[in-house]
Amino acid sequence: MTWKKVMLEGDVAVLSDTVPVNVDFSAASAGVAAGASRQDHKHNVPPALVGDLAAVDGQAAAVGTANKFVRADHRHALGPLQANLDCNQKQLVGQVMHVAAAAPNTGTEVEGQIYYNSTGGDKHPYIWIP
């Protein structure tokens, strides 16, 4: 059991110059290309696909059937967390990982726990691997 440094450089895919396909409602695909997309690549989203978010009215959550995207700046009210946050295998956006000068929680680490070492010569994230 040990903290493993997460490397920030090396072993990366070659960037692709291929123009991305337009966004539509065809079946999702992981793709087969060996290249990585550039961070500033852009998919065309036809205006007809962009929709407004309906009010949160206490009804049960549902996947929905509308063929519209929600607006990127929509918001939902959230109160303070009362328990573990279950993201249901979804990403967190805008989070900051635990920043520390040394590994946290000595003796109580759990698999997948991460922190960012803030000491001058290091400046890398670490993950606990049992």
C-alpha positions in Angstrom: 0.0 0.0 0.0 1.4 3.3 -1.1 0.8 6.8 -2.5 1.5 6.8 -6.2 2.5 10.0 -8.0 0.2 10.9 -10.9 2.5 11.9 -13.8 1.6 15.1 -15.6 3.6 14.6 -18.7 4.8 11.9 -21.1 3.0 9.0 -22.7 0.3 11.0 -24.4 -1.6 10.3 -27.6 -0.7 12.3 -30.7 -3.1 15.2 -31.3 -5.5 14.9 -34.2 -6.1 17.5 -36.9 -9.4 15.8 -38.0 -12.4 18.1 -38.1 -15.0 16.8 -35.5 -18.4 15.7 -36.6 -21.5 17.8 -36.0 -23.6 17.0 -32.8 -26.8 15.2 -33.5 -29.0 12.5 -31.9 -27.4 9.5 -33.6 -26.1 6.7 -31.4 -23.2 7.5 -29.1 -19.8 5.9 -30.1 -16.5 5.7 -28.2 -14.7 5.9 -31.6 -11.6 4.0 -32.8 -9.1 6.8 -33.7 -5.7 6.6 -32.0 -5.3 10.4 -31.8 -6.4 12.7 -29.0 -8.7 15.7 -29.6 -7.2 19.2 -29.2 -8.6 21.1 -26.3 -10.0 23.8 -28.5 -11.8 21.5 -31.0 -15.4 22.5 -31.7 -18.5 20.6 -32.7 -21.2 22.4 -34.5 -24.5 22.4 -32.5 -27.5 23.4 -34.7 -29.6 26.1 -32.9 -32.7 23.8 -33.1 -31.0 21.4 -30.6 -30.5 24.0 -27.9 -33.4 24.3 -25.4 -34.4 26.0 -22.2 -34.3 24.2 -18.8 -37.8 23.6 -17.3 -38.4 24.8 -13.7 -37.5 22.3 -10.9 -40.9 21.5 -9.5 -40.4 18.6 -7.2 -41.4 15.9 -9.7 -39.4 12.7 -9.9 -36.1 12.8 -11.8 -36.3 11.4 -15.3 -34.0 11.0 -18.3 -36.5 13.0 -20.4 -37.5 12.7 -24.1 -36.9 16.2 -25.4 -34.4 16.5 -28.3 -32.9 19.7 -26.8 -29.6 20.6 -25.0 -29.9 22.5 -21.7 -28.2 25.8 -21.5 -24.6 25.7 -20.1 -25.4 28.4 -17.4 -28.5 26.7 -15.9 -28.4 26.3 -12.1 -30.1 24.0 -9.5 -30.3 25.0 -5.9 -28.2 22.7 -3.6 -28.0 22.8 0.2 -25.0 21.8 2.3 -23.9 18.2 2.1 -25.3 16.0 4.9 -23.6 12.8 3.8 -21.2 11.4 1.1 -21.7 12.9 -2.3 -22.7 10.2 -4.7 -22.0 11.5 -8.2 -23.5 8.3 -9.8 -20.3 7.9 -11.9 -20.6 11.5 -13.2 -17.8 14.1 -13.2 -17.3 16.9 -10.8 -16.6 20.2 -12.5 -14.5 23.0 -10.9 -13.5 21.0 -7.9 -10.1 21.3 -6.1 -8.4 18.3 -4.8 -7.1 18.1 -1.2 -3.9 20.3 -1.1 -1.3 19.3 1.5 2.5 19.5 2.1 2.4 15.8 3.0 0.3 12.7 2.6 -3.0 13.0 4.6 -4.7 10.6 7.0 -1.7 8.4 7.8 -3.1 5.0 8.7 -6.7 5.7 7.5 -6.1 6.0 3.7 -8.7 4.4 1.4 -8.3 3.1 -2.1 -8.7 5.9 -4.7 -8.1 8.7 -2.2 -6.2 11.6 -3.8 -4.3 14.7 -2.7 -2.0 17.3 -4.3 1.4 17.7 -2.8 2.0 21.5 -2.5 5.7 21.4 -1.5 8.0 23.4 -3.8 9.9 20.6 -5.4 7.0 18.3 -6.0 3.7 19.9 -7.1 2.0 16.6 -8.2 -1.2 14.8 -7.4 -1.0 11.4 -5.6 -3.5 8.6 -5.4 -3.6 5.8 -2.7 -3.2 2.4 -4.3 -3.5 -0.6 -1.9 
